[in-house]
Amino acid sequence: MPASERLTMLTHGTVLRSRDRTGHVMLDWEPVPGATGYLVRRADHYEGPYTLLHTTAVCRPHYADTRVEPGRGYWYKVAPSRPDGAGTPLPEPVSGCPLAPGAEAARVHVEVDARAYGAVHVTGDGARGLVTATADEADGALEVRLANTAHDRPGSAPVPALARRVVVEISGLEPGTRYRISADVPGHDRSAQADPDGHLRTSLNLPMPGRRTLRLARVRAFHSLPPAGVEPP
């Protein structure tokens, strides 16, 4: 197990895992049957006291704790909540220690299959907990929508340490075909050719908080009209 990854078994049989990431600690666990949400608590010491990190239950089985100090250790507990308000006893805690940002923004890798627009896979520093991605077809083009947000920072001011460099790799394209790549960010419009395997790769900066839409459209060749009086072949 990597030194930056730790886990503990919850009392309801699932595993709570922590990963040390740039500017945050990433927690994730398996969904608990019957749970309507999850309560995440944090402490500075193993013994506690443990403080609830959010005012409403977390809906998804993962949580990025971004209000942390890089290099400082923390302890976490997670418990499912139920309609009657009762949760299972809190499990043994798991520790986490956020990493300091480097000279460059941390990277996230987004894989998109153009043959199945709903097939998007996000990996890297900030995947799931911070950066999410969806893909869909719009006006004959492929649109990849990226978001960099955190549950504990709704509508927050920009956080440079949580910005990400997102690398988007698209497969399932027509080999050798040229595509126009554009995004709602200045200076990103360009064209690129899919390689012989139908792959194309591009990247862009994604601030925190921030949203970007990457658009990929096939470049169609235009042929000049034949001279007057000449029939086209």
Beta strands, then each sheet from edge to edge (+ up, - down):
strand 1: 5-9
strand 2: 15-21
strand 3: 24-29
strand 4: 37-43
strand 5: 51-52
strand 6: 62-65
strand 7: 74-81
strand 8: 94-96
strand 9: 106-113
strand 10: 120-124
strand 11: 131-138
strand 12: 141-148
strand 13: 164-171
strand 14: 178-183
strand 15: 190-193
strand 16: 200-206
strand 17: 210-218
sheet 1: 1+ 2- 3+ 6-
sheet 2: 5+ 4- 7+ 8-
sheet 3: 10+ 9- 13- 16+
sheet 4: 11+ 12- 17+ 14- 15+
end
